[in-house]
Amino acid sequence: MRGFRHWKWHLDEVYVKISGEMHYLWRAVDQEGEILESYVTKKRDKAAALQFLRKALKSHGQAEVIVTDGLRSYPAAMKELGNEHRREVGRHANNRAENSHLPFRRRERAMQLFRQMKSLQKFASVHASIHNHFSQERHLVDRHTYKLRRSAALAEWQNLMG
């Protein structure tokens, strides 16, 4: 994935309660819906946004466009990194990132919340890789192709785990 400069990233943060305290899960999603990076912090400020952006840029290289919501931490952090000109903000432009939280929230409810920040970080990163592996964009292909891709992904997963 490294080095694809035509990519569009969608950044968003979602609150998660851990033992009654608010924490924030920052996520970067590409234009195809794959989760690139997940990062957990206690605060939602410039320092946290800067740390998250540095981690994402180090792992995946520079993106052509970075779509965010109206949170003021993003432009402050991006200004410090020198890529503020790549930022895009729009009313419904960040729906890709907002929708990526739904499978996470489903699993969170099933797990009956989290007890520690470390377990949330570990779960978020593992959940992202598994979700990316099995997400086949069902609505874009016919049933036969979808079933072939799904069985190939399952076989690869069983090979890795076996």
DSSP file (Angstrom, degrees, kcal/mol; ACC not computed):
  #  RESIDUE AA STRUCTURE BP1 BP2  ACC     N-H-->O    O-->H-N    N-H-->O    O-->H-N    TCO  KAPPA ALPHA  PHI   PSI    X-CA   Y-CA   Z-CA
    1    1 A M    >         0   0    0      0, 0.0     3,-1.2     0, 0.0    59,-0.0   0.000 360.0 360.0 360.0 -21.5    0.0    0.0    0.0
    2    2 A R  T 3   +     0   0    0      1,-0.2    59,-0.2    57,-0.1     3,-0.1  -0.327 360.0  21.8 -64.6 136.2    2.9    2.3    0.6
    3    3 A G  T 3  S+     0   0    0     57,-0.7     2,-1.2     1,-0.2    -1,-0.2   0.474  73.0 135.9  93.2   3.2    3.5    5.0   -2.1
    4    4 A F    X   +     0   0    0     -3,-1.2     3,-0.9    56,-0.3    60,-0.2  -0.725  26.7 178.8 -84.9  99.4    0.1    5.3   -3.7
    5    5 A R  T 3   +     0   0    0     -2,-1.2    59,-0.2     1,-0.2    -1,-0.2   0.617  67.8  69.4 -81.8 -13.7   -0.2    9.1   -3.9
    6    6 A H  T 3  S+     0   0    0     57,-0.1    -1,-0.2    58,-0.1    57,-0.1   0.400  76.6 119.4 -85.2   6.4   -3.6    9.2   -5.5
    7    7 A W    <   -     0   0    0     -3,-0.9    57,-1.5    55,-0.2    58,-1.5  -0.336  54.8-146.1 -73.6 152.0   -5.3    8.0   -2.4
    8    8 A K  E     -a   65   0A   0     56,-0.2    23,-0.6    55,-0.1     2,-0.3  -0.984  15.0-157.5-116.3 123.6   -7.9    9.9   -0.5
    9    9 A W  E     -aB  66  30A   0     56,-2.7    58,-3.6    -2,-0.5     2,-0.5  -0.776   5.4-154.8-101.2 146.5   -7.9    9.3    3.3
   10   10 A H  E     -aB  67  29A   0     19,-3.0    19,-2.5    -2,-0.3     2,-0.4  -0.988  14.0-164.9-118.8 121.4  -10.9    9.9    5.5
   11   11 A L  E     + B   0  28A   0     56,-2.9    58,-0.3    -2,-0.5     2,-0.3  -0.868  18.0 152.0-110.4 140.1  -10.0   10.7    9.2
   12   12 A D  E     - B   0  27A   0     15,-2.0    15,-3.1    -2,-0.4     2,-0.4  -0.984  28.5-142.7-157.7 160.6  -12.4   10.6   12.1
   13   13 A E  E     - B   0  26A   0     -2,-0.3     2,-0.4    13,-0.2    13,-0.2  -0.962  11.8-167.2-128.1 148.2  -12.5   10.1   15.8
   14   14 A V  E     - B   0  25A   0     11,-1.9    11,-3.1    -2,-0.4     2,-0.2  -0.990  23.2-118.5-134.8 142.3  -15.1    8.3   17.9
   15   15 A Y  E     - B   0  24A   0     -2,-0.4     2,-0.4     9,-0.2     9,-0.2  -0.554  27.7-174.4 -82.5 147.0  -15.5    8.3   21.6
   16   16 A V  E     - B   0  23A   0      7,-2.9     7,-2.3    -2,-0.2     2,-0.5  -0.996  19.9-133.3-138.5 133.1  -15.3    5.0   23.6
   17   17 A K  E     - B   0  22A   0     -2,-0.4    97,-0.8     5,-0.2     2,-0.5  -0.766  20.4-175.5 -90.2 129.5  -16.0    4.6   27.3
   18   18 A I  E >  S-cB 114  21A   0      3,-2.7     3,-1.9    -2,-0.5    97,-0.2  -0.965  76.3 -24.2-124.4 112.4  -13.4    2.6   29.2
   19   19 A S  T 3  S-     0   0    0     95,-1.1    -1,-0.1    -2,-0.5     3,-0.1   0.878 127.6 -50.1  52.1  42.6  -14.3    2.0   32.8
   20   20 A G  T 3  S+     0   0    0      1,-0.2     2,-0.3     0, 0.0    -1,-0.3   0.335 116.4 111.6  83.6  -6.7  -16.5    5.1   32.8
   21   21 A E  E <   -B   18   0A   0     -3,-1.9    -3,-2.7     1,-0.0     2,-0.4  -0.778  69.6-116.5-101.8 145.4  -13.9    7.4   31.3
   22   22 A M  E     +B   17   0A   0     -2,-0.3     2,-0.3    -5,-0.2    -5,-0.2  -0.645  37.4 171.0 -80.4 131.5  -14.0    8.9   27.8
   23   23 A H  E     -B   16   0A   0     -7,-2.3    -7,-2.9    -2,-0.4     2,-0.5  -0.887  24.5-128.8-130.1 164.5  -11.3    7.9   25.4
   24   24 A Y  E     -BD  15  41A   0     17,-3.1    17,-2.5    -2,-0.3     2,-0.7  -0.964   6.1-155.3-124.5 131.8  -11.0    8.5   21.7
   25   25 A L  E     -BD  14  40A   0    -11,-3.1   -11,-1.9    -2,-0.5     2,-0.4  -0.919  15.6-158.7-103.9 111.8  -10.4    6.1   18.8
   26   26 A W  E     -BD  13  39A   0     13,-3.5    13,-2.2    -2,-0.7     2,-0.4  -0.741  13.4-172.0 -90.5 136.7   -8.9    7.9   15.9
   27   27 A R  E     -BD  12  38A   0    -15,-3.1   -15,-2.0    -2,-0.4     2,-0.5  -0.989  19.2-158.9-136.1 142.7   -9.3    6.1   12.5
   28   28 A A  E     -BD  11  37A   0      9,-2.3     8,-3.0    -2,-0.4     9,-1.4  -0.984  17.1-178.1-117.1 127.4   -7.9    6.6    9.0
   29   29 A V  E     -BD  10  35A   0    -19,-2.5   -19,-3.0    -2,-0.5     6,-0.2  -0.967  18.4-134.1-125.5 138.7   -9.9    5.0    6.2
   30   30 A D  E >   -B    9   0A   0      4,-2.4     3,-1.7    -2,-0.4   -21,-0.2  -0.265  38.4 -90.5 -85.4-179.7   -9.0    5.0    2.5
   31   31 A Q  T 3  S+     0   0    0    -23,-0.6   -22,-0.1     1,-0.3    -1,-0.1   0.667 125.7  54.8 -68.2 -15.6  -11.4    5.8   -0.4
   32   32 A E  T 3  S-     0   0    0    -24,-0.1    -1,-0.3     2,-0.1    -3,-0.0   0.460 120.4-104.4 -95.2  -2.0  -12.3    2.1   -0.7
   33   33 A G  S <  S+     0   0    0     -3,-1.7     2,-0.3     1,-0.3    -2,-0.1   0.475  71.8 142.5  95.4   2.8  -13.3    1.7    2.9
   34   34 A E        -     0   0    0      1,-0.1    -4,-2.4    98,-0.0     2,-0.6  -0.611  54.2-122.1 -78.5 136.0  -10.2   -0.2    4.1
   35   35 A I  E     +D   29   0A   0     93,-0.3    -6,-0.3    -2,-0.3     3,-0.1  -0.671  31.4 178.7 -80.6 118.8   -9.1    0.8    7.6
   36   36 A L  E     +     0   0A   0     -8,-3.0     2,-0.3    -2,-0.6    -7,-0.2   0.887  61.9   3.9 -87.0 -43.9   -5.5    2.1    7.4
   37   37 A E  E     -D   28   0A   0     -9,-1.4    -9,-2.3     2,-0.0     2,-0.4  -0.999  51.9-168.2-149.3 143.1   -4.8    3.1   11.0
   38   38 A S  E     +D   27   0A   0     -2,-0.3     2,-0.3   -11,-0.2   -11,-0.2  -0.998  14.5 174.1-131.5 137.1   -6.5    3.0   14.4
   39   39 A Y  E     -D   26   0A   0    -13,-2.2   -13,-3.5    -2,-0.4     2,-0.4  -0.992  17.8-147.9-148.4 134.7   -5.1    4.8   17.4
   40   40 A V  E     +D   25   0A   0     -2,-0.3     2,-0.3   -15,-0.2   -15,-0.2  -0.878  22.6 166.7-109.0 132.8   -6.5    5.3   21.0
   41   41 A T  E     -D   24   0A   0    -17,-2.5   -17,-3.1    -2,-0.4    -2,-0.0  -0.922  39.6-133.6-136.7 164.3   -5.9    8.5   23.1
   42   42 A K  S    S+     0   0    0     -2,-0.3     2,-0.3   -19,-0.2    -1,-0.1   0.731  90.4  46.5 -86.6 -24.8   -7.3   10.0   26.2
   43   43 A K        -     0   0    0    -19,-0.1     2,-0.2     2,-0.1   -19,-0.1  -0.753  65.2-144.6-118.9 164.3   -7.7   13.5   24.8
   44   44 A R        +     0   0    0     -2,-0.3     2,-0.2     4,-0.1    29,-0.1  -0.533  60.8 113.8-123.2  62.3   -9.0   14.9   21.5
   45   45 A D  S  > S-     0   0    0     -2,-0.2     4,-2.3    28,-0.1     5,-0.2  -0.531  82.8 -81.7-123.7-172.7   -6.5   17.8   21.0
   46   46 A K  H  > S+     0   0    0      1,-0.2     4,-2.7     2,-0.2     5,-0.2   0.886 124.1  54.1 -61.9 -41.3   -3.8   18.9   18.7
   47   47 A A  H  > S+     0   0    0      1,-0.2     4,-2.2     2,-0.2    -1,-0.2   0.900 110.5  46.3 -62.0 -41.6   -1.2   16.7   20.3
   48   48 A A  H  > S+     0   0    0      2,-0.2     4,-2.4     1,-0.2    -1,-0.2   0.912 113.7  48.3 -67.5 -42.4   -3.3   13.6   19.9
   49   49 A A  H  X S+     0   0    0     -4,-2.3     4,-2.7     2,-0.2    -2,-0.2   0.891 111.9  50.4 -64.2 -39.3   -4.1   14.5   16.3
   50   50 A L  H  X S+     0   0    0     -4,-2.7     4,-2.5     2,-0.2    -2,-0.2   0.912 110.6  48.5 -65.0 -43.4   -0.5   15.1   15.5
   51   51 A Q  H  X S+     0   0    0     -4,-2.2     4,-2.0    -5,-0.2    -2,-0.2   0.916 113.5  47.5 -62.7 -43.6    0.6   11.8   17.1
   52   52 A F  H  X S+     0   0    0     -4,-2.4     4,-2.4     2,-0.2    -2,-0.2   0.925 112.7  48.2 -64.2 -45.8   -2.1    9.9   15.1
   53   53 A L  H  X S+     0   0    0     -4,-2.7     4,-2.8     1,-0.2     5,-0.2   0.897 110.3  51.6 -64.1 -40.5   -1.2   11.7   11.8
   54   54 A R  H  X S+     0   0    0     -4,-2.5     4,-2.1     1,-0.2    -1,-0.2   0.914 110.9  48.5 -61.3 -42.0    2.5   11.0   12.2
   55   55 A K  H  X S+     0   0    0     -4,-2.0     4,-1.8    -5,-0.2    -2,-0.2   0.920 114.1  45.6 -64.0 -44.2    1.8    7.3   12.9
   56   56 A A  H  X S+     0   0    0     -4,-2.4     4,-2.5     1,-0.2     5,-0.2   0.911 114.0  47.9 -66.8 -43.0   -0.5    7.1    9.8
   57   57 A L  H  X S+     0   0    0     -4,-2.8     4,-1.8     1,-0.2    -1,-0.2   0.856 110.7  52.0 -68.0 -34.5    1.9    8.9    7.5
   58   58 A K  H  < S+     0   0    0     -4,-2.1    -1,-0.2    -5,-0.2    -2,-0.2   0.893 116.1  40.4 -67.1 -39.6    4.9    6.8    8.7
   59   59 A S  H  < S+     0   0    0     -4,-1.8    -2,-0.2    -5,-0.2    -1,-0.2   0.876 132.0  19.6 -76.1 -38.8    3.0    3.6    7.9
   60   60 A H  H  < S-     0   0    0     -4,-2.5   -57,-0.7     1,-0.3   -56,-0.3   0.387  96.8-126.7-120.8   2.0    1.3    4.5    4.7
   61   61 A G     <  -     0   0    0     -4,-1.8    -1,-0.3    -5,-0.2     2,-0.2  -0.233  53.8 -30.3  78.2-173.7    3.2    7.5    3.1
   62   62 A Q        -     0   0    0     -4,-0.1     2,-0.3     1,-0.0   -55,-0.2  -0.555  57.5-143.4 -82.9 141.5    1.6   10.7    2.0
   63   63 A A        -     0   0    0     -2,-0.2   -55,-0.1     1,-0.1   -58,-0.1  -0.719  13.0-133.5-100.7 154.9   -2.0   10.9    0.7
   64   64 A E  S    S+     0   0    0    -57,-1.5     2,-0.4    -2,-0.3   -56,-0.2   0.932  92.2  13.7 -70.2 -46.7   -3.2   13.1   -2.1
   65   65 A V  E     -a    8   0A   0    -58,-1.5   -56,-2.7    -3,-0.1     2,-0.5  -0.990  63.4-160.2-133.4 139.0   -6.3   14.3   -0.2
   66   66 A I  E     -ae   9  87A   0     20,-2.6    22,-2.4    -2,-0.4     2,-0.5  -0.966  11.8-158.8-121.8 113.7   -7.2   14.0    3.5
   67   67 A V  E     +ae  10  88A   0    -58,-3.6   -56,-2.9    -2,-0.5     2,-0.3  -0.792  20.8 165.4 -95.0 128.8  -10.9   14.5    4.3
   68   68 A T  E     - e   0  89A   0     20,-2.3    22,-0.6    -2,-0.5   -56,-0.1  -0.807  34.1-111.8-131.6 173.3  -11.7   15.4    7.8
   69   69 A D        -     0   0    0    -58,-0.3    -1,-0.1    -2,-0.3     5,-0.1  -0.184  54.2 -79.2 -90.3-165.2  -14.7   16.7    9.8
   70   70 A G  S    S+     0   0    0     -2,-0.1     2,-0.1    21,-0.1    19,-0.0   0.354  79.8 134.4 -83.8   7.2  -14.7   20.2   11.4
   71   71 A L    >   -     0   0    0      1,-0.2     3,-0.9     2,-0.1    -2,-0.0  -0.364  52.8-143.1 -60.2 130.2  -12.6   19.3   14.4
   72   72 A R  T 3> S+     0   0    0      1,-0.2     4,-1.3     2,-0.2    -1,-0.2   0.606  90.9  74.4 -75.2 -11.3  -10.0   22.1   14.8
   73   73 A S  H 3> S+     0   0    0      1,-0.2     4,-2.3     2,-0.2    -1,-0.2   0.844  89.2  60.4 -68.6 -32.6   -7.3   19.7   15.9
   74   74 A Y  H <> S+     0   0    0     -3,-0.9     4,-2.9     2,-0.2     5,-0.3   0.956 105.7  42.2 -63.9 -53.1   -6.8   18.4   12.4
   75   75 A P  H  > S+     0   0    0      0, 0.0     4,-2.0     0, 0.0    -1,-0.2   0.869 114.6  53.1 -65.0 -31.9   -5.8   21.7   10.7
   76   76 A A  H  X S+     0   0    0     -4,-1.3     4,-1.4     2,-0.2    -2,-0.2   0.931 114.3  41.0 -65.3 -44.7   -3.5   22.6   13.6
   77   77 A A  H  X S+     0   0    0     -4,-2.3     4,-1.6     1,-0.2    -1,-0.2   0.894 115.4  50.6 -69.8 -40.1   -1.7   19.3   13.4
   78   78 A M  H  X>S+     0   0    0     -4,-2.9     5,-2.1     1,-0.2     4,-1.2   0.834 106.2  56.0 -68.8 -31.5   -1.6   19.3    9.6
   79   79 A K  H  <5S+     0   0    0     -4,-2.0    -1,-0.2    -5,-0.3    -2,-0.2   0.903 107.1  49.5 -64.7 -40.6   -0.2   22.8    9.6
   80   80 A E  H  <5S+     0   0    0     -4,-1.4    -2,-0.2     1,-0.2    -1,-0.2   0.842 112.8  46.9 -67.0 -33.2    2.7   21.6   11.8
   81   81 A L  H  <5S-     0   0    0     -4,-1.6    -1,-0.2    -5,-0.1    -2,-0.2   0.649 112.9-121.4 -81.8 -16.1    3.3   18.7    9.5
   82   82 A G  T  <5S+     0   0    0     -4,-1.2    -3,-0.2    -3,-0.2     3,-0.1   0.706  85.9 101.8  85.0  20.5    3.1   21.0    6.4
   83   83 A N    > < +     0   0    0     -5,-2.1     3,-1.3     1,-0.1     4,-0.2  -0.061  32.1 121.4-124.9  34.5    0.3   19.3    4.6
   84   84 A E  G >   +     0   0    0     -6,-0.5     3,-1.4     1,-0.3    -5,-0.1   0.785  68.3  66.6 -66.3 -27.2   -2.6   21.6    5.4
   85   85 A H  G 3  S+     0   0    0      1,-0.3    -1,-0.3    -7,-0.1    -2,-0.1   0.656  93.4  60.8 -69.6 -14.4   -3.2   22.2    1.7
   86   86 A R  G <  S+     0   0    0     -3,-1.3   -20,-2.6   -21,-0.1    -1,-0.3   0.538  82.2 110.2 -86.9  -7.4   -4.2   18.6    1.3
   87   87 A R  E <   -e   66   0A   0     -3,-1.4     2,-0.4    -4,-0.2   -20,-0.2  -0.458  45.3-172.5 -77.6 139.0   -7.2   18.9    3.7
   88   88 A E  E     -e   67   0A   0    -22,-2.4   -20,-2.3    -2,-0.2     2,-0.4  -0.992   1.4-173.2-128.2 137.7  -10.8   18.8    2.5
   89   89 A V  E     +e   68   0A   0     -2,-0.4     2,-0.3   -22,-0.2   -20,-0.1  -0.998  14.2 154.8-131.6 134.9  -13.8   19.5    4.7
   90   90 A G        -     0   0    0    -22,-0.6     4,-0.5    -2,-0.4   -20,-0.1  -0.984  50.7-108.0-154.8 162.3  -17.4   19.0    3.6
   91   91 A R  S    S+     0   0    0     -2,-0.3     3,-0.1     1,-0.2    -1,-0.1   0.928 117.7   8.9 -61.0 -48.4  -20.8   18.4    5.1
   92   92 A H  S >  S+     0   0    0      1,-0.1     3,-1.2    -3,-0.1    -1,-0.2   0.212 100.8 103.8-115.4  13.6  -21.2   14.8    4.0
   93   93 A A  T 3  S+     0   0    0      1,-0.3     3,-0.4     2,-0.1    -2,-0.1   0.769  78.7  53.1 -68.1 -26.0  -17.6   14.3    2.7
   94   94 A N  T >>  +     0   0    0     -4,-0.5     4,-1.9     1,-0.2     3,-0.6   0.147  69.8 111.6-100.0  20.3  -16.5   12.2    5.6
   95   95 A N  H <>  +     0   0    0     -3,-1.2     4,-2.7     1,-0.2     5,-0.2   0.808  69.7  65.7 -62.8 -29.1  -19.3    9.6    5.6
   96   96 A R  H 3> S+     0   0    0     -3,-0.4     4,-0.8     1,-0.2    -1,-0.2   0.912 107.2  40.4 -58.7 -43.5  -16.8    6.9    4.6
   97   97 A A  H <> S+     0   0    0     -3,-0.6     4,-0.5     2,-0.2     3,-0.3   0.888 113.3  54.0 -72.7 -39.9  -15.1    7.3    7.9
   98   98 A E  H >< S+     0   0    0     -4,-1.9     3,-1.0     1,-0.2     4,-0.3   0.899 108.8  49.2 -61.8 -40.2  -18.3    7.6    9.9
   99   99 A N  H >< S+     0   0    0     -4,-2.7     3,-0.9     1,-0.2    -1,-0.2   0.734  98.8  67.5 -72.2 -21.7  -19.6    4.4    8.4
  100  100 A S  H 3X S+     0   0    0     -4,-0.8     4,-0.6    -3,-0.3    -1,-0.2   0.680  91.7  63.6 -71.7 -15.1  -16.4    2.5    9.2
  101  101 A H  H <X S+     0   0    0     -3,-1.0     4,-2.6    -4,-0.5    -1,-0.2   0.720  84.4  77.6 -78.2 -20.2  -17.3    2.9   12.9
  102  102 A L  H <> S+     0   0    0     -3,-0.9     4,-2.1    -4,-0.3    -1,-0.2   0.917  93.6  44.5 -62.5 -48.7  -20.5    0.8   12.6
  103  103 A P  H  > S+     0   0    0      0, 0.0     4,-2.0     0, 0.0    -1,-0.2   0.883 114.2  52.5 -62.8 -34.4  -18.8   -2.7   12.5
  104  104 A F  H  X S+     0   0    0     -4,-0.6     4,-2.4     1,-0.2    -2,-0.2   0.930 108.4  49.4 -63.6 -45.1  -16.6   -1.7   15.4
  105  105 A R  H  X S+     0   0    0     -4,-2.6     4,-2.3     1,-0.2    -1,-0.2   0.879 108.2  54.4 -63.2 -37.6  -19.6   -0.5   17.5
  106  106 A R  H  X S+     0   0    0     -4,-2.1     4,-1.8     1,-0.2    -1,-0.2   0.935 112.0  43.3 -59.6 -46.9  -21.4   -3.9   16.8
  107  107 A R  H  X S+     0   0    0     -4,-2.0     4,-2.0     1,-0.2    -2,-0.2   0.854 110.2  57.2 -67.6 -35.5  -18.4   -5.8   18.1
  108  108 A E  H  X>S+     0   0    0     -4,-2.4     5,-2.0     1,-0.2     4,-0.5   0.919 107.4  47.3 -62.4 -43.9  -18.0   -3.4   21.0
  109  109 A R  H ><5S+     0   0    0     -4,-2.3     3,-0.9     1,-0.2    -1,-0.2   0.901 110.9  51.9 -63.5 -40.4  -21.6   -4.1   22.1
  110  110 A A  H 3<5S+     0   0    0     -4,-1.8    -1,-0.2     1,-0.2    -2,-0.2   0.849 110.5  48.3 -65.3 -33.5  -21.0   -7.9   21.8
  111  111 A M  H 3<5S-     0   0    0     -4,-2.0    -1,-0.2    -5,-0.1    -2,-0.2   0.520 112.1-121.7 -83.3  -5.2  -17.9   -7.6   23.9
  112  112 A Q  T <<5 -     0   0    0     -3,-0.9    -3,-0.2    -4,-0.5    -2,-0.1   0.945  60.7 -64.7  60.1  52.5  -19.7   -5.6   26.6
  113  113 A L      < -     0   0    0     -5,-2.0     2,-0.3    -6,-0.1   -95,-0.1   0.020  68.6 -73.6  68.6-173.2  -17.4   -2.6   26.4
  114  114 A F  B     -c   18   0A   0    -97,-0.8   -95,-1.1     1,-0.1     3,-0.1  -0.851  21.1-162.8-122.2 154.7  -13.7   -2.4   27.3
  115  115 A R  S    S+     0   0    0     -2,-0.3     2,-0.3     1,-0.2    -1,-0.1   0.709  75.7  32.1-105.8 -29.2  -11.9   -2.4   30.6
  116  116 A Q     >  -     0   0    0      1,-0.1     4,-1.6   -98,-0.0    -1,-0.2  -0.947  67.5-130.1-134.4 152.1   -8.4   -1.0   29.6
  117  117 A M  H  > S+     0   0    0     -2,-0.3     4,-2.3     1,-0.2     5,-0.2   0.860 109.7  56.0 -65.7 -36.7   -7.0    1.3   27.0
  118  118 A K  H  > S+     0   0    0      1,-0.2     4,-2.3     2,-0.2    -1,-0.2   0.893 106.3  49.3 -64.3 -41.3   -4.4   -1.3   25.9
  119  119 A S  H  > S+     0   0    0      2,-0.2     4,-2.5     1,-0.2    -1,-0.2   0.863 110.0  52.0 -68.4 -34.2   -7.1   -3.9   25.2
  120  120 A L  H  X S+     0   0    0     -4,-1.6     4,-2.8     2,-0.2    -2,-0.2   0.926 110.4  48.0 -65.1 -44.4   -9.1   -1.4   23.1
  121  121 A Q  H  X S+     0   0    0     -4,-2.3     4,-2.0     2,-0.2     5,-0.2   0.920 114.0  46.7 -61.9 -43.8   -6.0   -0.5   21.0
  122  122 A K  H  X S+     0   0    0     -4,-2.3     4,-2.2     1,-0.2     5,-0.2   0.921 114.4  47.1 -64.7 -44.4   -5.2   -4.2   20.5
  123  123 A F  H  X S+     0   0    0     -4,-2.5     4,-3.1     1,-0.2     5,-0.2   0.913 110.6  52.4 -63.7 -42.9   -8.8   -5.0   19.6
  124  124 A A  H  X S+     0   0    0     -4,-2.8     4,-1.8     1,-0.2    -1,-0.2   0.899 112.2  44.7 -62.7 -41.6   -9.1   -2.0   17.2
  125  125 A S  H  X S+     0   0    0     -4,-2.0     4,-1.8     2,-0.2    -1,-0.2   0.909 117.2  44.1 -71.7 -40.5   -6.0   -2.9   15.2
  126  126 A V  H  X S+     0   0    0     -4,-2.2     4,-2.3    -5,-0.2     5,-0.2   0.923 113.3  51.2 -68.0 -43.5   -6.9   -6.7   15.0
  127  127 A H  H  X S+     0   0    0     -4,-3.1     4,-2.7    -5,-0.2     5,-0.2   0.881 108.7  53.0 -60.9 -38.6  -10.5   -5.9   14.1
  128  128 A A  H  X S+     0   0    0     -4,-1.8     4,-2.5    -5,-0.2   -93,-0.3   0.921 109.9  46.4 -64.3 -44.3   -9.4   -3.6   11.4
  129  129 A S  H  X S+     0   0    0     -4,-1.8     4,-1.8     2,-0.2    -2,-0.2   0.901 115.6  45.5 -67.9 -39.2   -7.1   -6.2    9.7
  130  130 A I  H  X S+     0   0    0     -4,-2.3     4,-2.1     2,-0.2    -2,-0.2   0.917 113.3  50.2 -68.5 -42.3   -9.7   -8.9    9.9
  131  131 A H  H  X S+     0   0    0     -4,-2.7     4,-1.5    -5,-0.2    -2,-0.2   0.909 111.2  48.9 -61.6 -42.3  -12.4   -6.5    8.6
  132  132 A N  H  < S+     0   0    0     -4,-2.5    -1,-0.2     1,-0.2    -2,-0.2   0.870 110.5  52.1 -64.0 -36.6  -10.2   -5.5    5.7
  133  133 A H  H  < S+     0   0    0     -4,-1.8    -2,-0.2     1,-0.2    -1,-0.2   0.895 118.6  33.7 -68.1 -40.6   -9.4   -9.1    4.9
  134  134 A F  H  < S+     0   0    0     -4,-2.1     2,-0.7    -5,-0.1    -1,-0.2   0.549  88.6 105.8 -96.6  -7.9  -13.1  -10.2    4.7
  135  135 A S     <  +     0   0    0     -4,-1.5    -4,-0.0    -5,-0.2  -101,-0.0  -0.639  37.6 166.6 -75.1 114.0  -14.7   -7.1    3.3
  136  136 A Q        -     0   0    0     -2,-0.7    -1,-0.1     5,-0.0     4,-0.1   0.296  48.8-116.3-114.9   7.2  -15.4   -7.9   -0.3
  137  137 A E    >>  -     0   0    0      1,-0.1     3,-2.0     2,-0.1     4,-0.5   0.976  35.2-168.3  50.8  65.0  -17.8   -5.1   -1.4
  138  138 A R  G >4 S+     0   0    0      1,-0.3     3,-0.8     2,-0.2     8,-0.1   0.772  76.2  61.2 -55.2 -35.2  -20.7   -7.4   -1.9
  139  139 A H  G 34 S+     0   0    0      1,-0.2    -1,-0.3     3,-0.0    -2,-0.1   0.624  99.7  56.6 -73.2 -12.4  -22.8   -4.9   -3.7
  140  140 A L  G <4 S+     0   0    0     -3,-2.0     2,-0.3    -4,-0.1    -1,-0.2   0.623 105.1  47.8 -95.9 -14.2  -20.3   -4.4   -6.6
  141  141 A V  S << S-     0   0    0     -3,-0.8    -5,-0.0    -4,-0.5     2,-0.0  -0.833  86.1 -98.9-127.0 162.5  -20.0   -8.0   -7.8
  142  142 A D     >  -     0   0    0     -2,-0.3     4,-2.3     1,-0.1     5,-0.2  -0.286  42.4-102.0 -75.3 167.8  -22.3  -10.8   -8.7
  143  143 A R  H  > S+     0   0    0      1,-0.2     4,-2.7     2,-0.2     5,-0.2   0.879 118.1  51.9 -59.9 -44.2  -23.1  -13.7   -6.2
  144  144 A H  H  > S+     0   0    0      1,-0.2     4,-2.1     2,-0.2    -1,-0.2   0.925 112.2  45.2 -62.3 -46.3  -20.7  -16.2   -7.8
  145  145 A T  H  > S+     0   0    0      2,-0.2     4,-2.5     1,-0.2     5,-0.2   0.900 112.8  51.9 -63.8 -41.3  -17.7  -13.9   -7.8
  146  146 A Y  H  X S+     0   0    0     -4,-2.3     4,-2.7     1,-0.2    -2,-0.2   0.928 109.8  48.4 -61.0 -46.0  -18.5  -12.8   -4.2
  147  147 A K  H  X S+     0   0    0     -4,-2.7     4,-2.3     1,-0.2    -1,-0.2   0.878 111.3  50.6 -64.5 -37.8  -18.7  -16.5   -3.0
  148  148 A L  H  X S+     0   0    0     -4,-2.1     4,-2.1     2,-0.2    -1,-0.2   0.933 113.4  44.7 -64.1 -45.7  -15.4  -17.3   -4.8
  149  149 A R  H  X S+     0   0    0     -4,-2.5     4,-2.4     2,-0.2    -2,-0.2   0.897 113.2  51.1 -65.1 -40.1  -13.6  -14.3   -3.2
  150  150 A R  H  X S+     0   0    0     -4,-2.7     4,-2.2    -5,-0.2    -1,-0.2   0.914 111.0  47.0 -65.2 -43.0  -15.1  -15.0    0.2
  151  151 A S  H  X S+     0   0    0     -4,-2.3     4,-2.4     2,-0.2    -1,-0.2   0.861 111.4  52.0 -68.6 -34.2  -14.0  -18.7    0.1
  152  152 A A  H  X S+     0   0    0     -4,-2.1     4,-2.3     2,-0.2    -2,-0.2   0.908 110.6  48.1 -65.9 -41.4  -10.5  -17.7   -1.0
  153  153 A A  H  X S+     0   0    0     -4,-2.4     4,-2.2     2,-0.2    -2,-0.2   0.901 112.8  48.4 -64.6 -40.7  -10.3  -15.2    1.9
  154  154 A L  H  X S+     0   0    0     -4,-2.2     4,-2.7     2,-0.2    -2,-0.2   0.900 111.0  50.2 -66.3 -41.5  -11.5  -17.9    4.4
  155  155 A A  H  X S+     0   0    0     -4,-2.4     4,-2.1     2,-0.2    -2,-0.2   0.908 111.9  47.9 -63.1 -42.0   -9.0  -20.4    3.0
  156  156 A E  H  X S+     0   0    0     -4,-2.3     4,-2.0     2,-0.2    -2,-0.2   0.897 111.8  50.2 -64.9 -39.9   -6.2  -17.9    3.4
  157  157 A W  H  X S+     0   0    0     -4,-2.2     4,-2.4     2,-0.2    -2,-0.2   0.924 111.1  48.0 -64.1 -45.0   -7.3  -17.1    6.9
  158  158 A Q  H  X S+     0   0    0     -4,-2.7     4,-1.7     1,-0.2    -1,-0.2   0.855 110.0  53.2 -65.1 -34.4   -7.5  -20.8    7.9
  159  159 A N  H  < S+     0   0    0     -4,-2.1    -1,-0.2     2,-0.2    -2,-0.2   0.894 111.3  46.2 -65.6 -40.4   -4.0  -21.3    6.4
  160  160 A L  H  < S+     0   0    0     -4,-2.0    -2,-0.2     1,-0.2    -1,-0.2   0.890 119.0  40.1 -68.2 -39.4   -2.7  -18.4    8.5
  161  161 A M  H  <        0   0    0     -4,-2.4    -2,-0.2     1,-0.2    -1,-0.2   0.683 360.0 360.0 -84.1 -18.7   -4.3  -19.6   11.7
  162  162 A G     <        0   0    0     -4,-1.7    -1,-0.2    -5,-0.2    -2,-0.2   0.447 360.0 360.0 -89.4 360.0   -3.6  -23.3   11.2
